[in-house]
Amino acid sequence: MTRTILDLHVLQTVPPSNLNRDDTGTPKTALYGGARRSRVSSQAWKRATRAAFAELLAPEELGVRTKRVAEFVAERIHELDDSIDRSEALALAAETVKAATGSKIEVPKRKSGKKTDDGASEPPAPQSSYLMFLSAQQRDALAQLAVKGRADIKAFFKDKDNKEEAKSSANTRHSVDIALFGRMVADGADINVDAATQVAHAISVHAVENESDYYTAVDDRRKDEEPGAGMIGTVEFNSATLYRYAALDVDRLAANLGRGLRDGEEPTTPVRRAVEAFVEGFVDSMPSGKINTFGNHTRPEAVIVKLRGTRPVNFVSAFEQPVVADVGSGYLRKACERLADHISQIEEAYGTHADTTTWVLRAGANTEPLAGLGAESSMGELVESVGRAAADRQAETA
């Protein structure tokens, strides 16, 4: 059976930074090949990718992940019928989400409500016990159903057909981010969505040691006769050339998206748009940890994208032996040499190159070893070419 798998391989150098810290504020690390490496978790880069979608896709193509799901749906209920006040809308939303997902939607213990303009206290909003992921289309469908059952919402959902409609509303017309990253509903496994993407923890191609910056802050109003800093502290950081990897199962993505959001569009359009958004969002996003302290807004120096009919292949083994920089040369050129050599050897050994289309985006002389691995492209050309190729392949195998 022919599959459609997209692999993204990225080399990106970041200066002193703390992109992703642990519970003590220290940059995350991992042991790999016997050496300590800088690490950025997959969760951190998936969050950054989802945030980038806000610039790439329309709001109706995206979802919201929140415990405040009742408030999220209630706001739409009020938009549909402004005679429904906040308290009633929250109650309707809670019952509707409960019917759709099987989850408890309750007021958190010791939770106080918002203050209104006249100082009165609004009743606190009920919440789910874990994060819920709903698309804009699913939110709209659930709100419409809540308005329909307004007269007696509990009796409304005792009807089997109405309850099934609620479940169907929460399990169709998935947004692009839900289709890509999946959704787990602990109390309603039948509406879970399997993720189409897998994202690896980014690791440095070389060994690193975390460093510590001691800083002081001056009190602008402190008098000369009171010498000393207004505040002192330390922040840990490291700098790294990262290897980043993600895989996208285009077949799973197409199944999750279904017929998409717009009537009359080409069947492969939803897949093409989602693939384009994922490629651009993943490549060009950056986790925001300590960004105001370090301003580490770099872009990848090299991107390799492969569209293949076999299983995903992560090329991190190219860096199992940590890269050692010559004096004054840095890590990037040697990393590019290692990656180009490793890709050629793996594809030759397993004979996968014949069924693979490759694109390369690269910047600077240090990335020359990657030239010739595939069609060289700018970012815009890369996104358009990969999206079109994935959609065409879907059309051929449909």
Salt bridges, closest charged atoms under 4 A:
ASP7 OD2 - ARG308 NE 2.82
GLU61 OE2 - ARG262 NH1 3.53
GLU61 OE1 - ARG273 NH2 2.55
GLU71 OE2 - ARG86 NH2 3.51
GLU71 OE2 - LYS114 NZ 3.64
GLU75 OE1 - ARG139 NH2 3.78
GLU79 OE1 - ARG76 NH1 2.94
ASP81 OD2 - ARG150 NH1 3.42
GLU88 OE2 - ARG150 NE 2.77
GLU122 OE1 - ARG86 NE 3.36
ASP140 OD1 - ARG76 NE 2.55
ASP190 OD2 - LYS167 NZ 3.52
ASP249 OD2 - ARG3 NH2 3.62
ASP263 OD1 - ARG173 NH2 3.79
ASP263 OD1 - ARG259 NH1 3.52
GLU276 OE2 - ARG272 NH1 3.38
ASP284 OD1 - ARG299 NE 2.97
ASP326 OD1 - LYS334 NZ 3.28
GLU337 OE2 - ARG333 NE 3.68
GLU347 OE2 - LYS306 NZ 2.92
ASP355 OD2 - ARG393 NH2 3.86
GLU368 OE1 - ARG333 NH2 3.78
GLU376 OE2 - ARG362 NE 3.01
GLU384 OE2 - ARG388 NH1 3.47
